[in-house]
Each structure stands twice: as C-alpha cells, then as structure tokens.
Amino acid sequence: MTSSPQKKILIIDDDPQIRMLLKDRLEANDYAVIQAENSVTGLELTKTDPPDLLLLDLQMPEMDGMEVLQHIRQQALDVPVVIMTAFGSIERAMDALKLGAYDFLPKPCKPDHIMMVVKNAIERKEMQEQNQYLRQEIERQYHMVIGESDAMRHVMDLARSVAPSKTTVLIGGESGTGKQLMARSIHAMSDRRDKPFVQVNCTTLSEQLIESDLFGHEKGAFTGAIKRKKGRFELANKGTMFLDEIGDLPLSLQAKLLHVIEYGEFQRVGGTDTLTADVRFIAATNKDLQKEVRENRFREDLYYRLNVVTVQLPALRTRMNDIPLFADHFLKKHSKAMQKNVIRLAPATIEQLKKYSWPGNIRELENAIERAVVLSYGSEITPNLLPQLSDASEKDRINIGLPLDEAMVHFKKEFITRTLQSVDNNQSKAAKLLNIQRTYLNRLIKELGVTI
C-alpha cells in the first residue's frame, strides 16, 4: 500500500527558537520542514525547491517579509504564503493579505491555531491544483468534441456565445455523440466554472428516488429516509445542473422541474419550507421532444423553457474526417492506461474505420479502439484487431432478389447486432436506443439468432 508524499513547508524566520518550535510541531503532524534563517536564502529555496507552503516572518533584517512576498508574486511562484507577525504589526499583515498572502499568524500563536491555518492553506492549494487539472482535462476533451469538421466548429461557436449567460441550453444528438462533454464544456466556458457541475441521469432512478435525488428529503419522508438529505438542486447552487436524458423524466416531476427552472424555488420531499437555489440548467436528450410533446409524454411548457438555445451534435457518420483524430486520441489514452507501447494505427485500419457507419458514434469508436489495444501485441493497430468492423461492407450488402420478408429479417438482425455492439451488449441501453421495451428486444434477439 502506497502513502501520499509528505507536504513540504518552508519556514523563513531569523529567530531560531521560533523555527525550532514550528519545526517540532509540524514534523509531529507528518509535514516535511525546511528552514531558512534569512529572506535571501529562503527566497532562493522557494525558487529551487518549491515548498507546498511558506511560513514567512514579516519583520526581518536585510529583506523583510513584504519584500519577499512581492518577489514571489512578481515571479509568479506558485506557493501559498502564511505571514507570521507580532501583535503590533497586524496592520502590515493586512497589507500582506492584499498582496496575496493566504493568511497570517500572530506571534505568539497557539499550536492548534497554527495547524489549522497550515492545513487549510495546503488543502486550498490542492483544490486549486485539482481545479486546474480538471480545466486542462476538459480543454483536452473539448478538442475531442470539436474535431476538425465545419459542422462541429459551428456548434462550438454557438456554445461559446451562450456559455457566459444563464440561458437554459438543450443539447440534442444521437447516443454517444458527446452530449455530457458538451455540457461540461459550456460550464467550463462560463463564469460558473469554479462552482459545482452536478449531473443527473433521468433514466437511472425510480420516480420516488429521482424526486428525492433532485429535491432532497426530510427525515421520515418515506421508508428508509433516516435523516435529512440535500438534493442536487441545493448542491448545484451557484453552479450548473446537467439533466441528462431529460426526455425520460417522469411526467409527474416535469411540473416541479419547470417551477425550479422558472423561480429557483423547491421543497424537499416531506418538507414544507421553500428553499431557493441559483442554478444554470443544461439538458440533453436523444429523443425527439416535439414528438414526445405531441404524444403527451412531455410537457409543452417545459419543452419551450428548456429549448431556449438548442445545440445539436452531429452524428459521427456525418464527420468521417474526424475519425483519424479521435481514433489516435483514444489509442494514446488506452495505450497509456494499459501501459502498452501501441503508437499508431495502420493506414488500412484507418480506412476500415472510415468505412463503418458508427451507430454508437464516438462512444462506439472508443470502445473499438480500447478493444484493439487490449488485443494488440505490437506497436501498431491492424485491421484484424477490429473484427466487429472488418466485414462491415459485406454486412451492408443485401442481395437483390431476396423476398422482402427475408431481407427485413436480415436487416433487423444486423441492425440489432450493431446497436448492441455500440453499447457493449448492454440490453437496457440498446433497447433505449431502439426505442423499444427491453423484454421485446430480448425476444427479438432469440427469434433472430443474434449472437451476444
């Protein structure tokens, strides 16, 4: 079992007694400690061996703490600083906070207070690093959403223009086209980027559970509600809520959702208090919501409230020139994850990928590349590692002269087979893509002799 590396703290103070007291206390709490008796030495250590936190005395000869802080900020050194100062210098400590110091500790200071400030400063730095990593990851994946096609560049122009507002966005597109990633990209481009991004999949929970999930519940609201629980609307306050597969939200909850979107008000299940939340809504669906409205499965007023701006993601088969870019990205991703040295796709493999229609879109493409990496032994992905695609052109061919009934059976079997392949043979997901009941899909699989 591996343990996390020790956090490193640099103490810059000309008083050896203060340094020793702090060192003993910090090391007892499993921190690694470096000491500097003057600002010049300490500043050099900050540059050559950056610590996770700097404890900086404000009053020192030669160069005082304020000058050190100015040097750190001018050189953009990424280290949080906690100022240490005597009670008579509190006003200067406040000036240091304006210069970017995280906090200050008055001398003498209680050990518990020291540890609390140190812990909070380091946790804040870790959170900033995590947020930066997530932004970089979203930026990297964001490039994956765009690709090089004109259609996607037009879509991203629209997403950029709507991102800074609170406007509700409806993302449409087939399964696997990257709707969740688009929602995250819009959030990342908004002024809410540092606030929560809360996702709800409207297909995964029962009607009672999804109501509790969205609105929260009070203790005793129903069997199993042993304590009060905050709902996702509360958790998303000041941030963005992504309602995935909104077309599957139960009709009975659609009116409540409409009220939250319009007024920002809701009540927990079993509660009487009206709560408020400032939430930006992004919804996604692969269903035709206008058809759902006509067939009385989706509220018309909610549809118009969600459909302020529509971002429609094109299917992968309409942007075949993006396939080599995506495939190469997935190759690098899964080769690294599996610690393999698979570095390229053979030209014949790329041609094979471009011939396939990709009913499961980008998700199916990633599954195919991941499978190929698993099966590979060399440095190159060859066409034989994609058996589910290798005979695609042959499968597409139905001989003229077949009776219509026989041709329909052939088509149904192939279409269901490909749909199942696109979702890793998950029958529930496949049934949803085909817009049929899972039990009916299971019967068709048996009747048609579909191999899973």
C-alpha positions in Angstrom: 0.0 0.0 0.0 1.5 3.4 -1.1 1.2 6.5 1.1 0.9 10.1 0.0 4.2 12.1 -0.1 4.7 14.4 2.8 3.8 18.0 2.3 6.8 20.3 2.4 6.8 23.5 4.4 9.5 26.2 4.3 9.9 28.4 7.4 11.7 31.8 6.8 12.4 33.4 10.2 15.5 34.9 11.7 14.6 33.7 15.2 16.0 30.1 15.7 13.7 29.4 18.6 10.6 30.2 16.5 11.9 28.0 13.7 12.6 25.1 16.1 9.2 25.3 17.8 7.4 25.4 14.4 9.6 22.6 13.0 8.8 20.3 16.0 5.1 20.9 15.8 4.9 20.5 12.0 7.0 17.3 12.0 4.9 15.8 14.7 2.0 16.3 12.3 3.8 14.5 9.5 5.0 17.5 7.5 8.5 17.8 6.0 10.1 21.0 7.1 12.9 23.2 5.5 14.3 26.2 7.4 15.9 29.5 6.3 17.3 32.0 8.7 17.0 35.0 6.4 14.9 36.1 3.4 17.6 35.8 0.8 18.3 32.2 1.5 14.5 31.5 1.9 13.7 33.1 -1.4 16.3 31.1 -3.2 14.9 27.9 -1.7 11.4 28.9 -2.8 12.7 29.1 -6.4 14.9 26.0 -6.5 12.9 23.6 -4.3 9.3 25.0 -4.2 7.5 24.1 -1.0 3.8 23.3 -0.6 3.5 26.2 1.9 5.7 29.1 3.1 5.6 30.3 6.7 7.1 33.8 6.4 8.1 36.2 9.2 7.1 39.7 8.4 9.9 41.5 10.3 13.5 40.5 9.3 16.8 42.4 8.6 18.1 42.9 5.0 14.9 42.0 3.3 11.6 41.9 5.2 8.6 39.6 4.6 6.8 42.1 2.5 9.7 42.3 0.0 9.8 38.5 -0.1 6.1 38.4 -0.8 6.5 41.0 -3.6 9.3 38.9 -5.2 7.2 35.7 -5.1 4.2 37.4 -6.7 6.4 39.2 -9.4 8.0 35.9 -10.4 4.6 34.1 -10.3 5.9 31.4 -7.9 3.0 29.1 -7.2 3.3 28.8 -3.4 0.8 29.8 -0.7 2.2 32.2 1.9 1.2 32.5 5.6 2.6 35.6 7.3 3.9 35.5 10.9 3.8 38.7 12.7 3.8 40.3 16.2 0.6 41.8 17.5 1.9 45.3 16.9 2.2 44.7 13.2 -1.4 43.5 12.4 -1.9 46.4 10.0 1.1 45.3 8.0 -0.2 41.8 8.0 -3.4 43.1 6.4 -1.3 44.7 3.7 0.4 41.4 3.1 -3.1 39.8 2.6 -3.8 42.4 -0.1 -0.5 41.4 -1.8 -1.7 37.8 -2.0 -0.8 36.1 1.3 -3.2 33.4 2.2 -3.5 34.2 6.0 -1.4 35.5 8.9 -0.5 34.1 12.3 0.1 36.5 15.2 3.0 35.8 17.5 2.9 34.0 19.9 0.3 31.7 18.4 -1.5 28.6 19.9 -0.3 25.3 18.3 -3.8 24.3 17.4 -4.3 27.5 15.5 -1.0 27.1 13.6 -2.0 23.6 12.5 -5.5 24.7 11.4 -4.1 27.5 9.3 -1.4 25.3 7.8 -3.9 22.5 7.0 -6.4 24.9 5.4 -3.7 26.6 3.3 -2.4 23.3 1.9 -6.0 22.0 1.2 -6.8 25.2 -0.7 -3.6 24.8 -2.8 -4.6 21.1 -3.5 -8.1 22.2 -4.5 -6.7 24.8 -6.9 -4.3 22.2 -8.5 -7.3 19.8 -8.9 -9.4 22.5 -10.5 -6.5 23.4 -12.8 -6.1 19.7 -13.8 -9.8 19.4 -14.4 -9.8 22.5 -16.6 -6.9 21.1 -18.6 -8.7 17.8 -18.9 -11.9 19.4 -20.1 -9.8 21.5 -22.5 -8.2 18.4 -23.9 -11.6 16.6 -24.2 -13.1 19.8 -25.5 -10.8 19.4 -28.5 -12.1 15.9 -28.9 -15.7 17.3 -29.1 -14.7 19.8 -31.8 -12.6 17.8 -34.1 -11.9 19.5 -37.4 -15.3 19.4 -39.1 -17.1 22.6 -40.1 -20.3 21.3 -38.5 -18.7 21.0 -35.1 -16.9 24.3 -35.4 -20.3 25.9 -36.0 -21.7 24.1 -32.9 -18.8 25.3 -30.7 -19.2 28.9 -31.9 -22.8 28.7 -30.6 -21.7 27.0 -27.4 -19.1 29.8 -26.7 -21.7 32.5 -27.3 -24.2 31.0 -24.9 -21.8 29.9 -22.2 -21.4 33.2 -20.3 -25.2 33.7 -19.8 -27.6 31.8 -17.5 -29.7 30.8 -20.5 -31.0 27.3 -20.4 -29.5 25.1 -23.1 -30.9 21.9 -24.7 -28.3 19.6 -26.2 -29.6 17.1 -28.8 -27.9 14.3 -30.7 -27.7 10.6 -31.0 -26.4 8.4 -28.2 -22.6 8.6 -28.0 -22.1 12.0 -29.7 -20.6 13.6 -26.6 -23.6 15.5 -25.0 -22.2 15.2 -21.5 -18.9 16.5 -22.6 -20.5 19.4 -24.4 -22.4 20.3 -21.2 -19.1 20.3 -19.3 -17.5 22.4 -21.9 -20.3 25.0 -21.7 -19.9 25.0 -17.9 -16.1 25.4 -18.2 -16.5 28.4 -20.5 -19.0 30.1 -18.2 -18.4 32.4 -15.1 -19.6 29.4 -13.0 -16.6 27.3 -13.9 -15.3 27.3 -10.3 -18.7 26.3 -8.9 -20.3 22.8 -8.9 -21.2 20.9 -12.1 -23.9 18.5 -10.9 -25.2 15.8 -13.2 -28.5 13.9 -13.0 -29.3 10.9 -15.3 -33.1 11.0 -15.6 -33.3 7.3 -16.7 -31.4 5.6 -13.8 -33.7 6.1 -10.8 -37.3 5.3 -9.9 -39.9 8.1 -9.8 -39.7 8.3 -6.0 -35.9 8.2 -5.9 -35.3 10.7 -8.6 -37.6 13.2 -6.8 -35.6 12.7 -3.6 -32.4 12.9 -5.6 -33.4 16.2 -7.2 -35.1 18.0 -4.3 -33.7 16.2 -1.3 -35.9 14.9 1.6 -36.6 15.4 5.2 -36.1 12.7 7.9 -39.0 10.3 7.9 -40.4 11.5 4.5 -40.6 7.8 3.4 -39.3 4.4 4.4 -35.6 4.5 4.6 -35.3 8.3 5.0 -33.4 8.1 8.3 -32.0 11.6 8.1 -32.4 14.8 6.1 -30.7 14.8 2.7 -29.8 17.7 0.5 -30.9 17.3 -3.1 -28.9 18.0 -6.2 -30.5 21.4 -6.7 -29.0 22.5 -3.4 -25.7 21.0 -4.2 -25.7 22.8 -7.6 -26.3 26.2 -6.1 -24.3 28.9 -7.9 -23.2 26.3 -10.4 -24.6 24.2 -13.3 -27.0 21.3 -13.3 -26.9 18.9 -16.2 -30.1 16.9 -16.8 -29.1 14.0 -19.0 -31.8 12.1 -20.9 -34.4 14.7 -19.9 -36.9 13.0 -22.2 -37.2 10.2 -19.7 -38.1 12.4 -16.7 -41.4 11.1 -15.3 -44.4 13.4 -16.3 -45.3 13.9 -12.7 -42.0 15.6 -11.9 -41.9 17.8 -15.0 -44.1 20.5 -13.5 -41.9 20.6 -10.4 -38.8 20.9 -12.5 -40.4 23.7 -14.6 -41.1 25.6 -11.3 -37.5 25.3 -10.2 -36.2 26.5 -13.6 -38.6 29.5 -13.6 -38.4 30.6 -10.0 -35.4 28.8 -8.4 -37.7 27.5 -5.7 -38.3 24.0 -4.4 -39.3 21.9 -1.4 -37.6 18.8 -0.1 -39.7 15.6 -0.2 -41.7 15.6 3.1 -40.8 19.2 3.8 -42.8 22.5 4.0 -40.0 25.1 3.8 -39.5 26.7 0.4 -35.8 26.7 -0.5 -34.0 28.6 -3.2 -31.0 27.9 -5.4 -29.2 29.8 -8.2 -28.7 27.1 -10.8 -27.9 27.2 -14.5 -29.7 24.4 -16.4 -28.3 22.3 -19.3 -30.4 19.4 -20.5 -29.7 16.7 -23.1 -31.7 14.1 -24.9 -31.5 11.7 -27.9 -35.3 11.8 -28.2 -37.5 13.9 -30.4 -39.0 16.1 -27.7 -41.5 17.7 -30.1 -42.8 14.2 -30.8 -42.9 13.5 -27.1 -45.0 16.6 -26.6 -47.4 15.7 -29.3 -47.9 12.2 -27.8 -48.4 13.8 -24.3 -45.3 12.3 -22.7 -43.6 15.6 -22.2 -45.0 18.9 -21.1 -45.1 21.6 -23.8 -44.3 24.4 -21.4 -41.2 22.6 -20.0 -40.1 21.9 -23.6 -40.2 25.6 -24.5 -38.5 26.5 -21.2 -35.6 24.1 -21.9 -35.4 24.9 -25.6 -34.2 28.5 -25.3 -31.0 27.6 -27.1 -30.5 24.2 -28.9 -27.1 22.8 -29.5 -27.4 19.8 -31.9 -24.4 17.5 -32.1 -23.9 15.9 -35.5 -23.5 12.1 -35.8 -20.0 10.7 -36.3 -21.0 9.3 -39.8 -21.5 12.9 -40.9 -18.0 13.9 -39.9 -15.8 11.0 -41.1 -12.7 13.1 -41.5 -12.7 13.5 -37.7 -12.3 9.7 -37.2 -8.5 9.5 -37.5 -8.1 12.4 -35.0 -10.5 10.7 -32.5 -9.0 7.2 -33.0 -5.5 8.5 -32.4 -6.6 10.2 -29.2 -8.3 7.0 -27.9 -5.2 5.0 -28.9 -2.9 7.2 -26.8 -5.4 7.2 -23.9 -5.8 3.5 -23.7 -2.3 2.6 -24.6 -1.1 4.7 -21.7 -3.7 3.3 -19.3 -2.7 -0.2 -20.1 1.0 0.6 -20.1 1.4 -0.7 -23.7 3.6 0.7 -26.4 0.9 0.9 -29.1 1.8 4.0 -31.0 -0.1 4.1 -34.3 -3.0 2.9 -36.4 -2.1 1.2 -39.7 -3.4 3.1 -42.8 -5.6 0.1 -43.7 -7.1 0.3 -40.2 -7.9 4.0 -40.6 -9.6 3.2 -43.9 -11.6 0.4 -42.3 -12.7 2.8 -39.5 -13.9 5.4 -42.1 -16.0 2.8 -44.0 -18.1 2.0 -40.9 -21.3 4.0 -40.1 -20.8 4.1 -36.3 -24.3 3.9 -35.0 -22.9 4.3 -31.5 -20.9 7.3 -32.6 -17.8 8.5 -30.6 -18.5 6.1 -27.7 -18.6 3.1 -30.0 -15.4 4.3 -31.7 -13.6 4.5 -28.3 -14.9 1.0 -27.4 -13.5 -0.4 -30.7 -10.1 1.3 -30.1 -9.9 0.2 -26.5 -10.7 -3.4 -27.5 -8.0 -3.3 -30.2 -5.4 -2.0 -27.7 -6.3 -4.9 -25.4 -5.8 -7.4 -28.1 -2.6 -5.9 -29.6 0.9 -7.3 -29.2 2.9 -5.0 -31.4 3.2 -1.2 -31.8 0.5 -0.9 -34.5 -3.3 -1.5 -34.7 -4.0 -3.6 -37.7 -7.5 -4.2 -39.3 -7.7 -7.8 -37.9 -7.9 -6.3 -34.4 -11.3 -4.8 -35.3 -13.3 -7.9 -36.2 -16.6 -6.3 -35.5 -15.9 -3.8 -38.3 -13.8 -5.9 -40.7 -16.8 -7.2 -42.6 -19.0 -4.1 -42.3 -19.1 -3.6 -46.1 -20.1 -7.2 -46.6 -22.8 -7.0 -44.0 -24.3 -3.9 -45.6 -24.9 -5.8 -48.8 -28.3 -7.5 -49.1 -28.7 -9.5 -52.3 -31.2 -8.2 -54.7 -33.8 -10.9 -55.4 -34.4 -11.9 -51.7 -38.1 -11.9 -50.6 -38.9 -8.7 -48.8 -39.7 -10.6 -45.5 -36.3 -12.3 -45.6 -34.5 -9.0 -46.4 -36.3 -7.4 -43.4 -35.2 -10.2 -41.1 -31.6 -9.8 -42.4 -31.7 -6.1 -41.8 -33.3 -6.3 -38.3 -30.7 -8.9 -37.2 -27.8 -6.8 -38.4 -29.2 -3.5 -37.0 -29.8 -5.0 -33.6 -26.3 -6.6 -33.6 -24.6 -3.3 -34.4 -26.6 -1.5 -31.8 -25.7 -4.0 -29.1 -22.0 -3.7 -30.1 -22.2 0.0 -29.7 -23.2 -0.3 -26.1 -21.0 -3.3 -25.1 -24.0 -5.6 -25.3 -26.0 -3.8 -22.6 -29.5 -4.7 -23.5 -31.2 -1.9 -21.5 -29.1 0.7 -23.3 -29.7 -0.9 -26.6 -33.5 -1.0 -26.0 -33.4 2.7 -25.2 -31.5 3.4 -28.4 -34.0 1.3 -30.4 -37.0 2.9 -28.5 -38.4 -0.5 -27.6 -39.0 -2.4 -24.4 -36.1 -4.5 -23.1 -38.3 -7.6 -22.9 -39.2 -7.1 -26.6 -35.6 -6.7 -27.5 -34.7 -9.9 -25.7 -37.4 -11.7 -27.6 -36.1 -10.4 -30.9 -32.5 -11.5 -30.0 -33.8 -15.0 -29.5 -36.0 -15.0 -32.6 -33.4 -13.6 -34.9 -30.5 -15.6 -33.5 -28.4 -12.5 -32.6 -25.1 -13.5 -31.1 -24.1 -11.6 -28.0 
